[in-house]
Every structure is written in structure tokens, then in C-alpha cells.
Amino acid sequence: MIEERGQVNAHTHLYSGLAPLGIPAPDPSPQTFVEILERLWWRLDRALDERSLRAAARLYVHDALCAGTTTLVDHHESPNCIEGSLDLLADVCQQLGVRALLCYGATERNRGRPEAEEGLRECRRFLRENDRPLVKGAVGLHASFTVSDDTLREAAEICRETGAVTHVHLAEDLADVEDAQRRGWASPLERLLSFDALPEGSILAHGVCLDRSAVQECARRGLWLVQNPRSNANNGVGHPLHLSATDRVALGTDGFPSVMREEYEFLRNLPLPPGESQEHRRARWEGGQRLVAERFGPRPSHEDYARFDGERCREVVVAGRRVVEDGCLRSEDGEGIVAEAQEAAARLWQRMEQLEERDS
Ligand SMILES: [Zn+2]
């Protein structure tokens, strides 16, 4: 058996945990990145209620732990149940035993400013109240292109007040860049920075459209970039070309199951952009460890680790507690979690279809 540091998924979405159970594909299929969001993921998140969200999170965390992932950096959105949603996720993480950094991704895309205010209120409340040992909070923004200046000011204020970092999707697609330019900024990075919404240590998912000097700017300011290669390929947005300009890069799955070895294999098989080596890519494992150490404090290696027998993860320890034994969760029956997820998924797909009829 080989023992490794517990793996870190530096950007994901627990709310999409039911997707592998047969999420209905939009028909006709979406053509652009924004259409994929509007017709698939933004319909899924609107259809979530507490029950389906809990089932999604439980299945996602169960599978993540059983694959050797010991920390999840989550970015959450459930526009029809915002208040209390971070507690719901935090309870799942604490009970099943995964380390997690949680935020609500504030956005104005459905209901305007009141929606963003609600999202940020949830972040602030959680940052003040949460005392679960395995879970910490962050300030979340969906992305520059779905929030107004007032929301950015408010997010910056909560960061100052609580000492939290921000977790946001950045330059995932040209749509985000063009929106920032329409608002008079050179880029979404410049826009977020000018409102002080990205304190040191903040987490930027994707950065596909960042040029080399923008990536260097992120490095100077101590920001983390998170590469999500399978998601980038799936959404057809291309792959970031300049991440070798910083050593602050970690790996995420952006809602794909948290099997970090598969994510890394996918990355390793992509063509190398100029200036990037497989060494840079390997360092992204360590990047995740450093990101977690910044938020949770340094963890001795006997606190979070996984033991693998070939490809199979056999044992996982998080914060010194053995949570997976013989490849199975110790605290709960995995089959029960799957059964509950299947039932919740069937109901969720129905609600998504009802939304589709209403939208069209
Ligand atoms: Zn994402």
C-alpha cells in the first residue's frame, strides 16, 4: 500500500453531486458557454431544494472521500434556498468527515441585487457563526459578469470585516472578459481588484482567458488560480495557457466527481502550452496542499492522508480520524447514501423539466 497526502479538490460544486445519476441533457444542445450555463447548470441550481441539495452533497462527499480526497473547496449556489444552505453543506462535510472551505457564490443573474444581497448575507452569517472544526468559510461571488459594482463593494467589505478570502470564477470564457470591457475595465481581474474584492489568498477558478501579465499580477498579489481541465474541455472554453507564470496553481474538478488522479491524468495528456512543463503540472498537487495550509493552518502529514492499493483507495484519515476503511465510509452505509441520491435525483430532474417548460 502506498500512503499519500490527502488530496485537495481546490474548486468544485457539491450541488452538482446528483448530475452523474442521469441529468437530462438540454435539447437542442447548447452552443456556447453561456448557453451551457443557462440551460443546464443554472437550471439545475434553481431546481434544488434542501432535500435534493443534502442528497447531492452527501453523495459527492462520500465519493470524494472514497477516492482519497480529504479537502473540498466548494462554490455553492442554490438560488431558491440560499439562507442556511452553507450550514446544510457544512453539516454534511463535518458528519461524513471531509475538510471543506465553503462559500455561497453571490450573483444577480436571476433576481438582481436582492439575490446577491441574500448570497452575501449567507456568507457573512456563516463566517461569523460556523465553529465546525473541519469546515471554514469564504466570501463567494459567481463571476464578474453576473454581479454589479455594489455587490463587489459589499463582498470586499465582508472580506475586510471577517478576514476571509474570496472564491470566484474568473475569465473562464471570453464572455466574462467582454462583459468587464463593456463596463469599462480592461479585464474582470482588473475590475475585481479595483474594488478590493480579492484579498491575498483569494481563489480564482479557471483563468482560461488570462494573459501572461495578468497571471503574473495574480502571483504578485498572492492569489490562487485553480485549473479544471475536464470542465474546460467539456464546456469548450479552451485551456489556460499562461499558468506557468505563477507557482500558486491548484487543481479542481468544477463539479466533476472528485477523483483527483483522473483530473490530473486528463491534464497530463493535454498538449503543453509554451513555457509549461509536466513539472509545472505536477507542482499543482502541491499547490492544493499549500492552499489548504493557508486556510486551515499547516497540517502534519499524519493528519490527512490516504492509502492506495494500486488505483484503489483503501484507507483515508482526515484530521487524525479514520473516515474510510477497506474502501468504505466508516460513519455511514454508502449504499444508503446512493439510494437516497437516486430518489432525490429523479425528483430533481422532474423539477428541472418543469423549469424548462416555464423558460421556453
Ligand atoms: Zn465552477
Boltz pocket constraint, residues with backbone or C-beta under 6 A from the ligand:
constraints:
  - pocket:
      binder: B
      contacts: [[A, 11], [A, 12], [A, 13], [A, 75], [A, 169], [A, 205], [A, 254], [A, 255]]
      max_distance: 6.0
